[in-house]
C-alpha cells in the first residue's frame, strides 16, 4: 500500500495515511471561506454556551468565559437589584436584566446598548479561530487541504506557533475593546451624555488616542499569544496523536484477539481482502472532550497569573492617560509608561509578600475559576472541530495498518 508523504508525529503509527488524490482543486480554493465559517461558528457557540452555563451556575457569564467587553454592563448599571447586591435572582440573570432594561427603555435598548459589544466579542473570537486555521495551513501543509481529517496531524510545534500567531493577531484586534472595558464609566452613560454604546465607544477611543488604546498592551500580548499557543497545541495533540496512539494499543489483535473484536464497532473484509476494524463510535468524541478539558486547563495555567498582573496594571491607566497628555515629547511618554510598569511590579511584589509568595498570590482561586470555564471552552472547541469537519473535503478514510488487519478511521 502507498505511504503518505511527510514526517510522523510522536506516539503516532507511521503507516496511518489518507490518499489525497480525490481532492478537487476547485474546492480547495474555497478553504479560506470555510475557515472563516468554522471560526465564526466556534466563537458563536462559546458565547451562547457561556450564557447557558452562567445561568446554570447562577453566576455572571464573565466568570465562565472571559469576554473582552461586558455587553451587559449598562443593563446591570440600570438594574436596582444588581446595584443593591441583593443576591441571586432570575432578575439578575441575562434574561432578567434584559427584561428590566426593555421595560424601562424600550426594545431599542438591545441594538443600541447590547448588540454592539456582543458583536464585537463575536468578531474577536472569529478572528482567533479563523487566523489559527490559516496560520496552521501555512505552517503544516496537509492542514491547508481543508480535509476532514488532517494527516499527518500537525506536531505540537506547528500548532503552538499557529496558536501563538492567532493569539497575537487577536490581541491587536481586541486592543480597543480592552481599552474600553478598563475605562468604561457607567456614570457617563447614566447621565445621558451618550445615546448608545456606539457613540460612547467612538468618543472614548478618540479621546484616549492610539497611545491610550495600546497602554498596557504588552501584558495582553503575552497573555493572548502564549495562552492560545498552549491552548491549541494541547487540544490538537490530545485529539489526534493521543487518540491514534490509544487506538493502536486498544485494538491490539495480536495480544488479545477476542477482546479486540468485542471492542470494535464493526468488522469486515472490504479493504483489499484484509480484515478491517472500525473503532467504537464513542471513542473519538471522548477524546475530543478530553482535549477540550486539557486545553482549557493548560490555557488557564498560563493566562490566569498574567491576568492578575494585568488587573493591577490596568488600575493605573486612567492616570496614565492624563500624564501622557501633559507630555509633548515621545521620549517623555515612554518614561511615563516605563515608570508605570515599575510601580506595577512594586505593587505586585507587595501583594505576593502578603500572600506568602508569588505562586500563592498569582494562582489564588485558580481551580474554582478554571472549573467554571471548562464547559464553555470545551463546547467551543468541540463545535470548532465539528464545523471544521463539516466543511472539510471528503477523502479516502484514514487507516492504521496492523500486521494482519487495518483500523479504519471514518
C-alpha positions as CSV (number, residue, x, y, z in Angstrom):
1,X,0.0,0.0,0.0
2,X,1.2,3.5,-0.7
3,X,2.5,5.6,2.1
4,X,1.8,9.3,2.8
5,X,4.5,11.9,2.3
6,X,5.6,13.9,5.3
7,X,7.0,13.2,8.7
8,X,5.3,11.4,11.6
9,X,4.2,12.7,14.9
10,X,5.2,11.5,18.4
11,X,3.2,8.4,19.5
12,X,1.5,8.0,16.1
13,X,1.8,5.0,13.8
14,X,4.0,5.8,10.8
15,X,1.7,3.8,8.5
16,X,-1.5,5.9,9.0
17,X,-2.4,7.7,5.9
18,X,-5.0,9.5,3.7
19,X,-5.0,9.3,0.0
20,X,-5.4,12.9,-1.2
21,X,-5.9,12.1,-4.9
22,X,-9.6,12.6,-4.8
23,X,-9.4,16.3,-3.6
24,X,-10.8,18.7,-6.2
25,X,-8.6,21.7,-6.9
26,X,-11.6,24.0,-7.3
27,X,-12.9,23.1,-3.9
28,X,-9.5,23.7,-2.3
29,X,-9.6,27.3,-3.4
30,X,-12.7,27.8,-1.2
31,X,-10.9,26.8,2.0
32,X,-10.5,30.3,3.3
33,X,-14.2,30.9,3.3
34,X,-14.7,27.6,5.0
35,X,-12.1,28.6,7.7
36,X,-14.0,31.8,8.3
37,X,-17.3,29.9,8.7
38,X,-15.6,27.5,11.1
39,X,-14.1,30.3,13.2
40,X,-17.4,32.2,13.4
41,X,-19.4,29.1,14.4
42,X,-16.9,28.2,17.2
43,X,-16.8,31.7,18.5
44,X,-20.6,32.0,18.5
45,X,-21.0,28.7,20.3
46,X,-18.7,29.8,23.0
47,X,-20.7,33.0,23.5
48,X,-24.0,31.0,23.6
49,X,-22.6,28.3,25.9
50,X,-21.2,31.0,28.3
51,X,-24.7,32.4,28.9
52,X,-26.2,28.9,29.3
53,X,-23.6,27.7,31.7
54,X,-23.7,31.0,33.6
55,X,-27.5,30.6,34.2
56,X,-26.9,27.1,35.4
57,X,-24.3,28.1,37.9
58,X,-26.1,31.3,38.8
59,X,-23.1,33.5,38.2
60,X,-22.2,36.2,35.7
61,X,-21.1,35.0,32.3
62,X,-17.7,36.6,32.6
63,X,-16.9,34.0,35.3
64,X,-17.1,31.3,32.8
65,X,-15.9,32.8,29.6
66,X,-13.9,36.0,29.8
67,X,-15.3,38.2,27.2
68,X,-13.3,41.2,26.0
69,X,-16.0,43.6,27.0
70,X,-19.1,43.1,29.2
71,X,-22.1,43.6,26.9
72,X,-24.4,43.5,29.9
73,X,-22.6,46.3,31.8
74,X,-25.1,49.0,31.1
75,X,-28.0,46.7,31.8
76,X,-26.5,45.9,35.2
77,X,-25.9,49.6,35.9
78,X,-29.6,50.5,35.5
79,X,-30.9,47.5,37.4
80,X,-31.6,48.4,41.1
81,X,-31.3,44.8,42.4
82,X,-27.8,44.5,41.0
83,X,-26.8,47.8,42.4
84,X,-28.0,46.8,45.9
85,X,-26.2,43.5,45.7
86,X,-29.4,41.8,46.5
87,X,-28.2,38.3,45.9
88,X,-29.1,35.9,43.1
89,X,-32.5,36.1,41.5
90,X,-33.8,35.3,38.0
91,X,-33.9,39.1,37.7
92,X,-30.1,39.2,37.8
93,X,-29.7,36.7,35.0
94,X,-29.2,37.8,31.4
95,X,-32.9,37.3,30.5
96,X,-34.0,39.2,33.7
97,X,-31.6,42.1,33.1
98,X,-32.8,42.4,29.5
99,X,-36.4,42.3,30.6
100,X,-35.9,45.1,33.1
101,X,-34.0,47.2,30.5
102,X,-36.6,46.7,27.8
103,X,-39.4,47.5,30.2
104,X,-37.8,50.9,31.1
105,X,-36.0,51.9,27.9
106,X,-37.9,50.1,25.1
107,X,-36.8,47.5,22.6
108,X,-34.2,49.8,21.0
109,X,-32.1,49.2,24.1
110,X,-30.9,45.9,22.6
111,X,-29.5,47.3,19.3
112,X,-28.1,50.4,21.0
113,X,-26.6,49.0,24.2
114,X,-26.3,45.2,23.9
115,X,-25.7,44.2,20.3
116,X,-22.6,46.4,19.7
117,X,-20.4,44.9,22.4
118,X,-21.8,41.4,21.8
119,X,-20.9,41.5,18.1
120,X,-17.5,42.9,19.0
121,X,-16.8,39.9,21.2
122,X,-18.1,37.5,18.5
123,X,-15.8,39.2,15.9
124,X,-12.8,38.9,18.1
125,X,-13.5,35.2,18.6
126,X,-14.0,34.6,14.9
127,X,-10.6,36.4,14.2
128,X,-8.9,34.0,16.6
129,X,-10.2,30.7,15.2
130,X,-10.0,31.8,11.5
131,X,-6.5,33.1,11.8
132,X,-5.5,29.9,13.6
133,X,-6.7,27.8,10.7
134,X,-4.9,30.0,8.2
135,X,-1.7,30.0,10.1
136,X,-1.8,26.3,10.6
137,X,-2.3,25.7,6.9
138,X,0.7,27.8,6.1
139,X,3.0,26.1,8.7
140,X,1.7,22.5,8.2
141,X,1.0,21.8,4.5
142,X,-1.5,18.9,5.0
143,X,-3.7,21.2,7.0
144,X,-4.1,23.6,4.1
145,X,-6.1,20.9,2.2
146,X,-9.1,21.5,4.4
147,X,-9.8,17.8,4.5
148,X,-12.0,16.4,7.3
149,X,-9.1,14.6,8.9
150,X,-5.6,16.1,8.6
151,X,-2.7,13.7,8.0
152,X,-0.1,13.6,9.2
153,X,-1.5,15.5,12.2
154,X,0.4,18.7,12.9
155,X,3.2,18.4,15.5
156,X,2.9,20.4,18.8
157,X,5.5,22.9,17.5
158,X,3.3,23.7,14.5
159,X,0.0,24.1,16.5
160,X,1.7,26.1,19.2
161,X,3.2,28.5,16.6
162,X,-0.2,28.8,14.8
163,X,-2.0,29.5,18.1
164,X,0.7,31.9,19.2
165,X,0.3,33.9,15.9
166,X,-3.5,33.8,16.1
167,X,-3.4,35.0,19.7
168,X,-1.1,37.8,18.7
169,X,-3.5,38.9,16.0
170,X,-6.5,38.7,18.3
171,X,-4.6,40.8,20.9
172,X,-4.1,43.6,18.3
173,X,-7.7,43.5,17.1
174,X,-9.1,43.4,20.6
175,X,-6.9,46.2,22.0
176,X,-9.6,48.9,21.5
177,X,-12.1,46.6,23.4
178,X,-9.7,46.1,26.2
179,X,-9.2,49.9,26.5
180,X,-12.9,50.5,26.6
181,X,-13.6,47.8,29.1
182,X,-11.0,49.2,31.5
183,X,-12.2,52.8,31.2
184,X,-15.9,52.1,31.0
185,X,-17.7,54.6,33.2
186,X,-21.4,53.8,33.7
187,X,-22.0,57.2,35.3
188,X,-21.3,58.9,32.0
189,X,-23.9,56.7,30.3
190,X,-26.5,57.2,33.1
191,X,-26.2,60.9,33.0
192,X,-27.4,60.8,29.4
193,X,-24.2,62.2,27.7
194,X,-24.4,59.3,25.2
195,X,-27.3,57.8,23.3
196,X,-25.7,54.5,22.7
197,X,-22.6,52.3,23.3
198,X,-21.6,53.1,19.7
199,X,-21.4,56.9,20.5
200,X,-19.7,56.3,23.8
201,X,-17.0,54.0,22.3
202,X,-16.3,56.3,19.5
203,X,-15.8,59.4,21.7
204,X,-13.8,57.5,24.3
205,X,-11.4,56.0,21.8
206,X,-10.9,59.3,20.1
207,X,-10.2,60.9,23.5
208,X,-7.5,58.4,24.6
209,X,-6.0,58.0,21.1
210,X,-3.7,55.2,19.8
211,X,-1.3,55.5,22.7
212,X,-4.2,55.0,25.2
213,X,-5.5,52.1,23.3
214,X,-2.2,50.2,23.5
215,X,-1.3,51.3,27.0
216,X,-0.6,48.1,29.0
217,X,-0.8,46.1,25.7
218,X,2.4,44.2,26.5
219,X,0.7,42.1,29.1
220,X,-2.3,41.5,26.9
221,X,0.0,40.4,24.1
222,X,1.9,38.0,26.4
223,X,-1.3,36.6,27.8
224,X,-3.1,36.0,24.4
225,X,-0.1,34.7,22.4
226,X,1.3,32.3,25.0
227,X,-2.2,31.3,26.2
228,X,-3.6,30.4,22.8
229,X,-0.3,28.8,21.8
230,X,-0.7,26.3,24.7
231,X,-4.4,26.2,24.2
232,X,-4.4,24.9,20.5
233,X,-1.3,22.8,20.8
234,X,-2.8,20.9,23.8
235,X,-6.1,20.4,22.1
236,X,-4.7,19.2,18.8
237,X,-2.2,16.8,20.5
238,X,-4.8,15.1,22.7
239,X,-7.3,15.0,19.9
240,X,-5.0,13.5,17.3
241,X,-1.8,12.0,18.5
242,X,-3.3,10.8,21.8
243,X,-6.3,9.3,20.1
244,X,-4.4,7.5,17.4
245,X,-1.8,6.1,19.9
246,X,-4.7,4.9,22.1
247,X,-6.4,3.1,19.2
248,X,-3.2,1.3,18.3
249,X,-2.9,-0.1,21.8
250,X,-6.6,-0.7,22.5
251,X,-7.2,-2.7,19.3
252,X,-4.2,-5.0,19.6
253,X,-5.4,-8.1,17.8
254,X,-2.1,-9.9,18.2
255,X,-2.2,-9.7,22.0
256,X,-6.0,-10.2,22.7
257,X,-8.0,-11.1,19.5
258,X,-11.3,-11.8,21.3
259,X,-11.3,-8.6,23.3
260,X,-10.3,-6.6,20.2
261,X,-13.2,-7.9,18.2
262,X,-15.6,-7.3,21.1
263,X,-14.4,-3.7,21.4
264,X,-14.8,-2.9,17.7
265,X,-17.9,-1.2,16.4
266,X,-17.9,-3.3,13.3
267,X,-15.5,-5.6,11.3
268,X,-15.5,-6.6,7.6
269,X,-13.2,-7.7,4.8
270,X,-13.9,-4.9,2.3
271,X,-10.4,-3.5,2.1
272,X,-8.3,-5.4,-0.4
273,X,-9.3,-8.7,1.3
274,X,-7.8,-7.6,4.6
275,X,-9.9,-7.6,7.8
276,X,-10.8,-4.1,9.0
277,X,-11.9,-2.8,12.4
278,X,-14.0,0.3,12.9
279,X,-13.4,1.9,16.3
280,X,-16.3,2.3,18.7
281,X,-18.2,5.5,17.8
282,X,-17.9,6.9,21.3
283,X,-14.1,6.8,21.5
284,X,-13.3,9.8,19.3
285,X,-15.9,12.1,20.9
286,X,-14.5,11.1,24.3
287,X,-11.0,12.2,23.2
288,X,-12.4,15.3,21.7
289,X,-14.0,16.2,25.1
290,X,-10.8,15.3,27.0
291,X,-8.8,17.5,24.6
292,X,-11.1,20.4,25.3
293,X,-10.8,20.0,29.1
294,X,-7.0,19.7,28.9
295,X,-6.7,22.7,26.6
296,X,-8.8,24.8,28.9
297,X,-6.7,23.9,32.0
298,X,-3.4,24.5,30.3
299,X,-4.5,27.8,28.9
300,X,-5.7,28.9,32.3
301,X,-2.3,27.9,33.9
302,X,-0.7,30.4,31.5
303,X,-3.3,33.2,31.4
304,X,-4.5,33.2,35.0
305,X,-1.4,34.7,36.6
306,X,-0.9,37.1,33.8
307,X,-4.4,38.3,34.3
308,X,-3.7,39.1,37.9
309,X,-0.7,41.2,36.9
310,X,-2.8,42.9,34.2
311,X,-5.5,43.8,36.6
312,X,-3.1,45.6,38.9
313,X,-1.5,47.5,36.0
314,X,-4.9,48.5,34.5
315,X,-5.7,50.4,37.6
316,X,-3.1,52.9,36.5
317,X,-4.5,53.5,33.0
318,X,-6.7,56.5,33.9
319,X,-3.9,58.4,35.5
320,X,-1.6,57.4,32.6
321,X,-3.9,58.9,30.1
322,X,-3.8,62.2,32.0
323,X,0.0,62.2,32.4
324,X,0.6,61.4,28.8
325,X,-1.5,64.3,27.7
326,X,0.9,66.6,29.6
327,X,3.9,65.3,27.8
328,X,4.9,66.7,24.4
329,X,8.0,64.6,23.6
330,X,7.7,61.0,22.7
331,X,10.7,60.1,25.0
332,X,8.8,61.6,27.9
333,X,5.8,59.5,27.2
334,X,7.9,56.3,27.1
335,X,9.3,57.3,30.5
336,X,5.8,57.6,31.9
337,X,4.9,54.1,30.7
338,X,8.1,52.6,32.0
339,X,7.6,54.2,35.4
340,X,4.0,52.8,35.4
341,X,5.4,49.2,34.8
342,X,7.9,49.7,37.6
343,X,5.2,50.8,40.0
344,X,3.1,47.9,39.0
345,X,5.9,45.5,39.8
346,X,6.5,47.0,43.2
347,X,2.8,46.7,44.0
348,X,2.6,43.1,42.8
349,X,5.7,42.4,44.9
350,X,3.9,43.7,48.0
351,X,0.8,41.6,47.2
352,X,2.9,38.5,46.7
353,X,4.7,39.1,50.1
354,X,1.3,39.5,51.8
355,X,0.1,36.1,50.4
356,X,3.3,34.3,51.2
357,X,4.8,34.1,47.7
358,X,4.3,34.8,44.1
359,X,2.7,31.5,43.2
360,X,0.2,31.6,46.1
361,X,-0.9,35.1,45.1
362,X,-1.0,34.6,41.3
363,X,-2.9,31.3,41.5
364,X,-5.3,32.3,44.2
365,X,-8.7,31.0,43.1
366,X,-7.2,29.2,40.1
367,X,-9.1,25.9,40.4
368,X,-12.5,27.5,41.0
369,X,-12.2,29.8,38.0
370,X,-10.8,27.0,35.8
371,X,-13.5,24.5,36.6
372,X,-16.2,27.1,35.8
373,X,-14.6,28.0,32.5
374,X,-14.1,24.4,31.3
375,X,-17.7,23.8,30.0
376,X,-18.0,26.7,27.6
377,X,-14.4,26.5,26.4
378,X,-14.7,22.7,25.7
379,X,-18.0,23.3,24.0
380,X,-16.4,25.9,21.8
381,X,-13.6,23.6,20.8
382,X,-16.0,20.7,20.1
383,X,-18.1,22.9,17.8
384,X,-14.9,24.3,16.2
385,X,-13.9,20.7,15.3
386,X,-17.3,19.6,14.2
387,X,-17.8,22.5,11.9
388,X,-14.2,22.1,10.5
389,X,-15.1,18.6,9.6
390,X,-18.5,19.5,8.2
391,X,-16.9,21.9,5.8
392,X,-13.9,19.6,5.1
393,X,-13.4,17.8,1.9
394,X,-14.2,14.0,1.7
395,X,-11.2,11.9,1.0
396,X,-10.4,8.2,1.4
397,X,-10.8,7.1,5.0
398,X,-7.6,7.2,7.1
399,X,-6.5,3.8,8.5
400,X,-3.9,2.4,10.9
401,X,-2.3,-0.6,9.2
402,X,-1.5,-3.5,11.5
403,X,0.2,-6.8,10.5
404,X,-3.0,-8.7,9.7
405,X,-5.7,-6.1,9.7
406,X,-6.5,-2.4,9.5
407,X,-8.1,0.1,11.8
408,X,-10.3,2.4,9.7
409,X,-10.9,5.9,10.9
410,X,-14.1,7.4,9.4
